[in-house]
Amino acid sequence: METTKRLRKVLIGTVISDKMDKTVVVRADRRMRHPQYEKVIVRSKKFKAHDEKNECGIGDTIKIRQSRPLSKTKRWVVVETIEKAKIR
């Protein structure tokens, strides 16, 4: 009997809040074409992701992966930091 593991969704987004302990809020943008006007528009959605080491900061570009429910609203885990935010 063969068992297959389900693939989990992976998204790339920007950290917009890191004020919670071991949690970051990530905004993931997606580009879509408007159905009537055919103009390319950007839609975004916010996700809460688990950051075990509290290493992500505001403005960082990170990769998140879907996981089991960790709290009432947290269902994603930080996989890696793609780019650190530039210090102003």
Gaussian input, Z-matrix of N, CA and C with variables (Angstrom, degrees):
# hf/3-21g

backbone

0 1
 N
 C     1     B1
 C     2     B2     1     A1
 N     3     B3     2     A2     1     D1
 C     4     B4     3     A3     2     D2
 C     5     B5     4     A4     3     D3
 N     6     B6     5     A5     4     D4
 C     7     B7     6     A6     5     D5
 C     8     B8     7     A7     6     D6
 N     9     B9     8     A8     7     D7
 C    10    B10     9     A9     8     D8
 C    11    B11    10    A10     9     D9
 N    12    B12    11    A11    10    D10
 C    13    B13    12    A12    11    D11
 C    14    B14    13    A13    12    D12
 N    15    B15    14    A14    13    D13
 C    16    B16    15    A15    14    D14
 C    17    B17    16    A16    15    D15
 N    18    B18    17    A17    16    D16
 C    19    B19    18    A18    17    D17
 C    20    B20    19    A19    18    D18
 N    21    B21    20    A20    19    D19
 C    22    B22    21    A21    20    D20
 C    23    B23    22    A22    21    D21
 N    24    B24    23    A23    22    D22
 C    25    B25    24    A24    23    D23
 C    26    B26    25    A25    24    D24
 N    27    B27    26    A26    25    D25
 C    28    B28    27    A27    26    D26
 C    29    B29    28    A28    27    D27
 N    30    B30    29    A29    28    D28
 C    31    B31    30    A30    29    D29
 C    32    B32    31    A31    30    D30
 N    33    B33    32    A32    31    D31
 C    34    B34    33    A33    32    D32
 C    35    B35    34    A34    33    D33
 N    36    B36    35    A35    34    D34
 C    37    B37    36    A36    35    D35
 C    38    B38    37    A37    36    D36
 N    39    B39    38    A38    37    D37
 C    40    B40    39    A39    38    D38
 C    41    B41    40    A40    39    D39
 N    42    B42    41    A41    40    D40
 C    43    B43    42    A42    41    D41
 C    44    B44    43    A43    42    D42
 N    45    B45    44    A44    43    D43
 C    46    B46    45    A45    44    D44
 C    47    B47    46    A46    45    D45
 N    48    B48    47    A47    46    D46
 C    49    B49    48    A48    47    D47
 C    50    B50    49    A49    48    D48
 N    51    B51    50    A50    49    D49
 C    52    B52    51    A51    50    D50
 C    53    B53    52    A52    51    D51
 N    54    B54    53    A53    52    D52
 C    55    B55    54    A54    53    D53
 C    56    B56    55    A55    54    D54
 N    57    B57    56    A56    55    D55
 C    58    B58    57    A57    56    D56
 C    59    B59    58    A58    57    D57
 N    60    B60    59    A59    58    D58
 C    61    B61    60    A60    59    D59
 C    62    B62    61    A61    60    D60
 N    63    B63    62    A62    61    D61
 C    64    B64    63    A63    62    D62
 C    65    B65    64    A64    63    D63
 N    66    B66    65    A65    64    D64
 C    67    B67    66    A66    65    D65
 C    68    B68    67    A67    66    D66
 N    69    B69    68    A68    67    D67
 C    70    B70    69    A69    68    D68
 C    71    B71    70    A70    69    D69
 N    72    B72    71    A71    70    D70
 C    73    B73    72    A72    71    D71
 C    74    B74    73    A73    72    D72
 N    75    B75    74    A74    73    D73
 C    76    B76    75    A75    74    D74
 C    77    B77    76    A76    75    D75
 N    78    B78    77    A77    76    D76
 C    79    B79    78    A78    77    D77
 C    80    B80    79    A79    78    D78
 N    81    B81    80    A80    79    D79
 C    82    B82    81    A81    80    D80
 C    83    B83    82    A82    81    D81
 N    84    B84    83    A83    82    D82
 C    85    B85    84    A84    83    D83
 C    86    B86    85    A85    84    D84
 N    87    B87    86    A86    85    D85
 C    88    B88    87    A87    86    D86
 C    89    B89    88    A88    87    D87
 N    90    B90    89    A89    88    D88
 C    91    B91    90    A90    89    D89
 C    92    B92    91    A91    90    D90
 N    93    B93    92    A92    91    D91
 C    94    B94    93    A93    92    D92
 C    95    B95    94    A94    93    D93
 N    96    B96    95    A95    94    D94
 C    97    B97    96    A96    95    D95
 C    98    B98    97    A97    96    D96
 N    99    B99    98    A98    97    D97
 C   100   B100    99    A99    98    D98
 C   101   B101   100   A100    99    D99
 N   102   B102   101   A101   100   D100
 C   103   B103   102   A102   101   D101
 C   104   B104   103   A103   102   D102
 N   105   B105   104   A104   103   D103
 C   106   B106   105   A105   104   D104
 C   107   B107   106   A106   105   D105
 N   108   B108   107   A107   106   D106
 C   109   B109   108   A108   107   D107
 C   110   B110   109   A109   108   D108
 N   111   B111   110   A110   109   D109
 C   112   B112   111   A111   110   D110
 C   113   B113   112   A112   111   D111
 N   114   B114   113   A113   112   D112
 C   115   B115   114   A114   113   D113
 C   116   B116   115   A115   114   D114
 N   117   B117   116   A116   115   D115
 C   118   B118   117   A117   116   D116
 C   119   B119   118   A118   117   D117
 N   120   B120   119   A119   118   D118
 C   121   B121   120   A120   119   D119
 C   122   B122   121   A121   120   D120
 N   123   B123   122   A122   121   D121
 C   124   B124   123   A123   122   D122
 C   125   B125   124   A124   123   D123
 N   126   B126   125   A125   124   D124
 C   127   B127   126   A126   125   D125
 C   128   B128   127   A127   126   D126
 N   129   B129   128   A128   127   D127
 C   130   B130   129   A129   128   D128
 C   131   B131   130   A130   129   D129
 N   132   B132   131   A131   130   D130
 C   133   B133   132   A132   131   D131
 C   134   B134   133   A133   132   D132
 N   135   B135   134   A134   133   D133
 C   136   B136   135   A135   134   D134
 C   137   B137   136   A136   135   D135
 N   138   B138   137   A137   136   D136
 C   139   B139   138   A138   137   D137
 C   140   B140   139   A139   138   D138
 N   141   B141   140   A140   139   D139
 C   142   B142   141   A141   140   D140
 C   143   B143   142   A142   141   D141
 N   144   B144   143   A143   142   D142
 C   145   B145   144   A144   143   D143
 C   146   B146   145   A145   144   D144
 N   147   B147   146   A146   145   D145
 C   148   B148   147   A147   146   D146
 C   149   B149   148   A148   147   D147
 N   150   B150   149   A149   148   D148
 C   151   B151   150   A150   149   D149
 C   152   B152   151   A151   150   D150
 N   153   B153   152   A152   151   D151
 C   154   B154   153   A153   152   D152
 C   155   B155   154   A154   153   D153
 N   156   B156   155   A155   154   D154
 C   157   B157   156   A156   155   D155
 C   158   B158   157   A157   156   D156
 N   159   B159   158   A158   157   D157
 C   160   B160   159   A159   158   D158
 C   161   B161   160   A160   159   D159
 N   162   B162   161   A161   160   D160
 C   163   B163   162   A162   161   D161
 C   164   B164   163   A163   162   D162
 N   165   B165   164   A164   163   D163
 C   166   B166   165   A165   164   D164
 C   167   B167   166   A166   165   D165
 N   168   B168   167   A167   166   D166
 C   169   B169   168   A168   167   D167
 C   170   B170   169   A169   168   D168
 N   171   B171   170   A170   169   D169
 C   172   B172   171   A171   170   D170
 C   173   B173   172   A172   171   D171
 N   174   B174   173   A173   172   D172
 C   175   B175   174   A174   173   D173
 C   176   B176   175   A175   174   D174
 N   177   B177   176   A176   175   D175
 C   178   B178   177   A177   176   D176
 C   179   B179   178   A178   177   D177
 N   180   B180   179   A179   178   D178
 C   181   B181   180   A180   179   D179
 C   182   B182   181   A181   180   D180
 N   183   B183   182   A182   181   D181
 C   184   B184   183   A183   182   D182
 C   185   B185   184   A184   183   D183
 N   186   B186   185   A185   184   D184
 C   187   B187   186   A186   185   D185
 C   188   B188   187   A187   186   D186
 N   189   B189   188   A188   187   D187
 C   190   B190   189   A189   188   D188
 C   191   B191   190   A190   189   D189
 N   192   B192   191   A191   190   D190
 C   193   B193   192   A192   191   D191
 C   194   B194   193   A193   192   D192
 N   195   B195   194   A194   193   D193
 C   196   B196   195   A195   194   D194
 C   197   B197   196   A196   195   D195
 N   198   B198   197   A197   196   D196
 C   199   B199   198   A198   197   D197
 C   200   B200   199   A199   198   D198
 N   201   B201   200   A200   199   D199
 C   202   B202   201   A201   200   D200
 C   203   B203   202   A202   201   D201
 N   204   B204   203   A203   202   D202
 C   205   B205   204   A204   203   D203
 C   206   B206   205   A205   204   D204
 N   207   B207   206   A206   205   D205
 C   208   B208   207   A207   206   D206
 C   209   B209   208   A208   207   D207
 N   210   B210   209   A209   208   D208
 C   211   B211   210   A210   209   D209
 C   212   B212   211   A211   210   D210
 N   213   B213   212   A212   211   D211
 C   214   B214   213   A213   212   D212
 C   215   B215   214   A214   213   D213
 N   216   B216   215   A215   214   D214
 C   217   B217   216   A216   215   D215
 C   218   B218   217   A217   216   D216
 N   219   B219   218   A218   217   D217
 C   220   B220   219   A219   218   D218
 C   221   B221   220   A220   219   D219
 N   222   B222   221   A221   220   D220
 C   223   B223   222   A222   221   D221
 C   224   B224   223   A223   222   D222
 N   225   B225   224   A224   223   D223
 C   226   B226   225   A225   224   D224
 C   227   B227   226   A226   225   D225
 N   228   B228   227   A227   226   D226
 C   229   B229   228   A228   227   D227
 C   230   B230   229   A229   228   D228
 N   231   B231   230   A230   229   D229
 C   232   B232   231   A231   230   D230
 C   233   B233   232   A232   231   D231
 N   234   B234   233   A233   232   D232
 C   235   B235   234   A234   233   D233
 C   236   B236   235   A235   234   D234
 N   237   B237   236   A236   235   D235
 C   238   B238   237   A237   236   D236
 C   239   B239   238   A238   237   D237
 N   240   B240   239   A239   238   D238
 C   241   B241   240   A240   239   D239
 C   242   B242   241   A241   240   D240
 N   243   B243   242   A242   241   D241
 C   244   B244   243   A243   242   D242
 C   245   B245   244   A244   243   D243
 N   246   B246   245   A245   244   D244
 C   247   B247   246   A246   245   D245
 C   248   B248   247   A247   246   D246
 N   249   B249   248   A248   247   D247
 C   250   B250   249   A249   248   D248
 C   251   B251   250   A250   249   D249
 N   252   B252   251   A251   250   D250
 C   253   B253   252   A252   251   D251
 C   254   B254   253   A253   252   D252
 N   255   B255   254   A254   253   D253
 C   256   B256   255   A255   254   D254
 C   257   B257   256   A256   255   D255
 N   258   B258   257   A257   256   D256
 C   259   B259   258   A258   257   D257
 C   260   B260   259   A259   258   D258
 N   261   B261   260   A260   259   D259
 C   262   B262   261   A261   260   D260
 C   263   B263   262   A262   261   D261

   B1=1.4405
   B2=1.5340
   B3=1.3070
   B4=1.4573
   B5=1.5227
   B6=1.3267
   B7=1.4619
   B8=1.5174
   B9=1.3105
   B10=1.4577
   B11=1.5217
   B12=1.3205
   B13=1.4534
   B14=1.5221
   B15=1.3342
   B16=1.4559
   B17=1.5149
   B18=1.3155
   B19=1.4561
   B20=1.5228
   B21=1.3236
   B22=1.4537
   B23=1.5124
   B24=1.3273
   B25=1.4570
   B26=1.5229
   B27=1.3257
   B28=1.4599
   B29=1.5250
   B30=1.3375
   B31=1.4587
   B32=1.5178
   B33=1.3216
   B34=1.4573
   B35=1.5169
   B36=1.3345
   B37=1.4522
   B38=1.5154
   B39=1.3299
   B40=1.4546
   B41=1.5161
   B42=1.3320
   B43=1.4629
   B44=1.5260
   B45=1.3389
   B46=1.4607
   B47=1.5186
   B48=1.3432
   B49=1.4555
   B50=1.5212
   B51=1.3485
   B52=1.4653
   B53=1.5255
   B54=1.3160
   B55=1.4605
   B56=1.5188
   B57=1.3171
   B58=1.4630
   B59=1.5273
   B60=1.3238
   B61=1.4470
   B62=1.5355
   B63=1.3171
   B64=1.4740
   B65=1.5232
   B66=1.3240
   B67=1.4541
   B68=1.5195
   B69=1.3290
   B70=1.4604
   B71=1.5215
   B72=1.3230
   B73=1.4551
   B74=1.5205
   B75=1.3278
   B76=1.4595
   B77=1.5195
   B78=1.3457
   B79=1.4646
   B80=1.5241
   B81=1.3325
   B82=1.4616
   B83=1.5254
   B84=1.3262
   B85=1.4631
   B86=1.5153
   B87=1.3235
   B88=1.4605
   B89=1.5138
   B90=1.3210
   B91=1.4601
   B92=1.5213
   B93=1.3174
   B94=1.4591
   B95=1.5256
   B96=1.2922
   B97=1.4543
   B98=1.5261
   B99=1.3260
   B100=1.4657
   B101=1.5272
   B102=1.3324
   B103=1.4741
   B104=1.5295
   B105=1.3215
   B106=1.4650
   B107=1.5265
   B108=1.3353
   B109=1.4657
   B110=1.5204
   B111=1.3405
   B112=1.4576
   B113=1.5346
   B114=1.3166
   B115=1.4616
   B116=1.5367
   B117=1.3231
   B118=1.4546
   B119=1.5281
   B120=1.3325
   B121=1.4612
   B122=1.5245
   B123=1.3352
   B124=1.4569
   B125=1.5186
   B126=1.3219
   B127=1.4580
   B128=1.5177
   B129=1.3303
   B130=1.4576
   B131=1.5193
   B132=1.3318
   B133=1.4453
   B134=1.5226
   B135=1.3272
   B136=1.4557
   B137=1.5297
   B138=1.3276
   B139=1.4592
   B140=1.5195
   B141=1.3380
   B142=1.4654
   B143=1.5222
   B144=1.3446
   B145=1.4620
   B146=1.5212
   B147=1.3356
   B148=1.4644
   B149=1.5277
   B150=1.3354
   B151=1.4637
   B152=1.5255
   B153=1.3294
   B154=1.4683
   B155=1.5229
   B156=1.3288
   B157=1.4691
   B158=1.5232
   B159=1.3134
   B160=1.4761
   B161=1.5250
   B162=1.3297
   B163=1.4574
   B164=1.5221
   B165=1.3143
   B166=1.4611
   B167=1.5227
   B168=1.3212
   B169=1.4579
   B170=1.5161
   B171=1.3152
   B172=1.4625
   B173=1.5250
   B174=1.3241
   B175=1.4557
   B176=1.5202
   B177=1.3290
   B178=1.4633
   B179=1.5234
   B180=1.3256
   B181=1.4567
   B182=1.5238
   B183=1.3473
   B184=1.4603
   B185=1.5149
   B186=1.3287
   B187=1.4668
   B188=1.5194
   B189=1.3414
   B190=1.4590
   B191=1.5303
   B192=1.3406
   B193=1.4632
   B194=1.5154
   B195=1.3038
   B196=1.4521
   B197=1.5303
   B198=1.3450
   B199=1.4579
   B200=1.5177
   B201=1.3154
   B202=1.4638
   B203=1.5222
   B204=1.3360
   B205=1.4641
   B206=1.5318
   B207=1.3360
   B208=1.4534
   B209=1.5222
   B210=1.3225
   B211=1.4628
   B212=1.5291
   B213=1.3179
   B214=1.4662
   B215=1.5261
   B216=1.3333
   B217=1.4665
   B218=1.5244
   B219=1.3188
   B220=1.4691
   B221=1.5198
   B222=1.3656
   B223=1.4615
   B224=1.5283
   B225=1.3228
   B226=1.4593
   B227=1.5271
   B228=1.3319
   B229=1.4604
   B230=1.5263
   B231=1.3391
   B232=1.4586
   B233=1.5220
   B234=1.3448
   B235=1.4599
   B236=1.5252
   B237=1.3349
   B238=1.4566
   B239=1.5149
   B240=1.3305
   B241=1.4598
   B242=1.5177
   B243=1.3214
   B244=1.4592
   B245=1.5278
   B246=1.3409
   B247=1.4667
   B248=1.5226
   B249=1.3251
   B250=1.4564
   B251=1.5272
   B252=1.3403
   B253=1.4578
   B254=1.5209
   B255=1.3189
   B256=1.4558
   B257=1.5319
   B258=1.3288
   B259=1.4592
   B260=1.5178
   B261=1.3323
   B262=1.4715
   B263=1.4826
   A1=109.19
   A2=116.10
   A3=121.52
   A4=110.49
   A5=116.79
   A6=119.95
   A7=108.76
   A8=115.75
   A9=120.73
   A10=109.14
   A11=115.29
   A12=120.77
   A13=108.75
   A14=115.43
   A15=119.84
   A16=111.16
   A17=115.73
   A18=119.76
   A19=109.23
   A20=116.15
   A21=121.07
   A22=109.59
   A23=115.65
   A24=120.32
   A25=110.03
   A26=115.54
   A27=122.15
   A28=107.48
   A29=116.66
   A30=121.83
   A31=109.89
   A32=115.83
   A33=122.06
   A34=106.88
   A35=116.50
   A36=120.31
   A37=111.97
   A38=114.97
   A39=123.03
   A40=109.57
   A41=116.77
   A42=121.57
   A43=108.48
   A44=116.51
   A45=120.15
   A46=112.10
   A47=117.68
   A48=120.87
   A49=109.36
   A50=115.27
   A51=120.30
   A52=110.69
   A53=117.59
   A54=122.02
   A55=113.75
   A56=118.05
   A57=120.84
   A58=110.22
   A59=116.53
   A60=121.20
   A61=109.55
   A62=116.71
   A63=124.74
   A64=113.49
   A65=117.32
   A66=121.44
   A67=109.44
   A68=116.75
   A69=121.82
   A70=108.34
   A71=115.73
   A72=121.32
   A73=106.66
   A74=116.12
   A75=122.47
   A76=109.31
   A77=116.18
   A78=120.23
   A79=108.11
   A80=116.02
   A81=122.07
   A82=108.19
   A83=116.48
   A84=121.99
   A85=110.41
   A86=115.32
   A87=120.38
   A88=107.89
   A89=115.39
   A90=121.17
   A91=108.83
   A92=116.29
   A93=120.09
   A94=109.12
   A95=115.32
   A96=120.71
   A97=108.46
   A98=116.53
   A99=121.02
   A100=108.82
   A101=117.36
   A102=119.45
   A103=114.53
   A104=118.04
   A105=120.06
   A106=112.37
   A107=116.93
   A108=120.14
   A109=113.67
   A110=117.63
   A111=123.06
   A112=113.60
   A113=118.29
   A114=121.25
   A115=108.45
   A116=116.53
   A117=120.54
   A118=108.55
   A119=115.96
   A120=120.85
   A121=108.82
   A122=115.90
   A123=121.26
   A124=108.84
   A125=115.48
   A126=122.01
   A127=107.23
   A128=117.18
   A129=119.18
   A130=110.55
   A131=115.08
   A132=121.55
   A133=107.73
   A134=116.49
   A135=120.99
   A136=110.32
   A137=115.54
   A138=122.70
   A139=108.60
   A140=116.62
   A141=121.03
   A142=107.11
   A143=115.69
   A144=120.89
   A145=110.43
   A146=115.20
   A147=121.93
   A148=109.55
   A149=116.26
   A150=123.40
   A151=107.02
   A152=117.34
   A153=122.70
   A154=113.19
   A155=118.26
   A156=121.16
   A157=113.65
   A158=118.73
   A159=123.14
   A160=111.50
   A161=117.16
   A162=120.09
   A163=113.72
   A164=119.32
   A165=121.68
   A166=110.49
   A167=115.59
   A168=121.00
   A169=110.37
   A170=116.26
   A171=121.22
   A172=109.35
   A173=115.84
   A174=121.58
   A175=113.87
   A176=118.62
   A177=121.09
   A178=110.40
   A179=116.35
   A180=122.20
   A181=106.90
   A182=115.93
   A183=120.10
   A184=111.13
   A185=114.68
   A186=122.06
   A187=106.94
   A188=116.66
   A189=121.41
   A190=109.41
   A191=115.17
   A192=121.63
   A193=109.15
   A194=116.85
   A195=122.62
   A196=109.84
   A197=116.45
   A198=120.42
   A199=109.73
   A200=114.95
   A201=119.29
   A202=108.63
   A203=119.10
   A204=121.11
   A205=111.15
   A206=116.05
   A207=121.91
   A208=111.36
   A209=117.16
   A210=122.56
   A211=106.47
   A212=116.49
   A213=120.06
   A214=111.99
   A215=117.53
   A216=120.37
   A217=114.05
   A218=118.59
   A219=121.27
   A220=110.34
   A221=115.79
   A222=121.55
   A223=112.53
   A224=118.16
   A225=122.65
   A226=109.37
   A227=116.65
   A228=123.37
   A229=108.01
   A230=116.78
   A231=121.52
   A232=108.40
   A233=116.37
   A234=121.62
   A235=109.89
   A236=116.81
   A237=120.64
   A238=110.61
   A239=115.00
   A240=121.44
   A241=107.09
   A242=116.22
   A243=120.75
   A244=110.14
   A245=116.10
   A246=119.83
   A247=108.95
   A248=116.37
   A249=121.34
   A250=108.37
   A251=116.22
   A252=121.62
   A253=109.66
   A254=115.92
   A255=120.67
   A256=108.74
   A257=116.81
   A258=121.24
   A259=109.13
   A260=114.90
   A261=119.08
   A262=112.15
   D1=132.82
   D2=-175.43
   D3=-99.45
   D4=134.55
   D5=176.52
   D6=-113.73
   D7=136.40
   D8=178.45
   D9=-119.65
   D10=139.97
   D11=179.59
   D12=-92.63
   D13=135.69
   D14=-179.96
   D15=-70.47
   D16=137.37
   D17=175.43
   D18=-77.76
   D19=138.86
   D20=179.99
   D21=-100.32
   D22=148.65
   D23=-179.67
   D24=-67.92
   D25=143.46
   D26=177.66
   D27=-126.74
   D28=131.63
   D29=179.82
   D30=-127.84
   D31=155.35
   D32=174.16
   D33=-116.35
   D34=131.52
   D35=-177.61
   D36=-153.22
   D37=-178.49
   D38=-178.35
   D39=-112.66
   D40=136.36
   D41=178.38
   D42=-73.83
   D43=125.86
   D44=178.81
   D45=-111.95
   D46=-11.81
   D47=176.42
   D48=-155.23
   D49=136.55
   D50=176.23
   D51=-132.81
   D52=28.16
   D53=-174.86
   D54=-77.35
   D55=-20.52
   D56=179.70
   D57=-85.14
   D58=157.86
   D59=179.03
   D60=-80.27
   D61=123.57
   D62=179.20
   D63=60.59
   D64=23.86
   D65=178.45
   D66=-140.17
   D67=138.36
   D68=173.50
   D69=-126.38
   D70=150.85
   D71=174.65
   D72=-102.06
   D73=126.14
   D74=-174.45
   D75=-116.92
   D76=132.71
   D77=174.96
   D78=-101.60
   D79=119.63
   D80=179.21
   D81=-107.55
   D82=121.90
   D83=179.93
   D84=-97.92
   D85=147.43
   D86=172.57
   D87=-137.48
   D88=141.25
   D89=-179.34
   D90=-96.31
   D91=136.34
   D92=178.49
   D93=-143.21
   D94=158.22
   D95=178.25
   D96=-94.28
   D97=130.56
   D98=179.78
   D99=-62.86
   D100=132.71
   D101=-174.70
   D102=-62.27
   D103=-34.32
   D104=-177.31
   D105=-96.36
   D106=-44.35
   D107=-172.03
   D108=-94.73
   D109=-7.44
   D110=175.66
   D111=61.98
   D112=15.52
   D113=177.54
   D114=-88.91
   D115=143.23
   D116=178.48
   D117=-78.15
   D118=124.60
   D119=-179.83
   D120=-125.07
   D121=159.35
   D122=-178.43
   D123=-108.05
   D124=125.96
   D125=175.01
   D126=-110.47
   D127=141.75
   D128=-179.99
   D129=-131.50
   D130=157.18
   D131=179.00
   D132=-143.94
   D133=146.22
   D134=-179.08
   D135=-101.44
   D136=138.48
   D137=178.15
   D138=-128.42
   D139=143.17
   D140=172.09
   D141=-96.19
   D142=129.07
   D143=-176.70
   D144=-126.31
   D145=146.62
   D146=-179.34
   D147=-81.69
   D148=124.94
   D149=178.95
   D150=-120.20
   D151=92.05
   D152=-170.77
   D153=-57.88
   D154=-39.67
   D155=-174.54
   D156=-98.62
   D157=4.92
   D158=-178.03
   D159=52.73
   D160=43.66
   D161=-176.39
   D162=-99.37
   D163=-10.11
   D164=-179.82
   D165=-86.11
   D166=142.93
   D167=178.24
   D168=-124.81
   D169=169.62
   D170=-179.49
   D171=-62.16
   D172=132.21
   D173=178.49
   D174=95.88
   D175=-11.93
   D176=178.83
   D177=-68.74
   D178=144.53
   D179=172.75
   D180=-97.52
   D181=122.12
   D182=-174.68
   D183=-131.10
   D184=163.43
   D185=174.92
   D186=-109.12
   D187=130.24
   D188=179.31
   D189=-120.69
   D190=151.72
   D191=-178.42
   D192=-126.98
   D193=143.00
   D194=179.32
   D195=-68.66
   D196=142.84
   D197=179.62
   D198=-143.64
   D199=-173.92
   D200=176.60
   D201=-69.22
   D202=160.97
   D203=178.09
   D204=-61.54
   D205=123.72
   D206=179.51
   D207=-99.66
   D208=-23.07
   D209=175.22
   D210=-158.52
   D211=-167.09
   D212=-177.45
   D213=-59.66
   D214=-40.11
   D215=-175.89
   D216=-120.25
   D217=-3.71
   D218=-174.44
   D219=-99.02
   D220=115.17
   D221=-178.58
   D222=-132.47
   D223=15.63
   D224=-176.88
   D225=-130.60
   D226=155.54
   D227=-179.78
   D228=-129.73
   D229=138.79
   D230=176.83
   D231=-72.14
   D232=126.16
   D233=179.82
   D234=-93.50
   D235=-51.07
   D236=-178.74
   D237=-157.63
   D238=158.91
   D239=174.62
   D240=-96.84
   D241=119.85
   D242=-178.18
   D243=-82.92
   D244=-44.69
   D245=-178.34
   D246=-148.77
   D247=129.61
   D248=176.74
   D249=-77.99
   D250=152.01
   D251=179.39
   D252=-68.57
   D253=144.83
   D254=176.78
   D255=-75.86
   D256=132.37
   D257=-179.02
   D258=-73.95
   D259=131.91
   D260=-177.91
   D261=-87.01

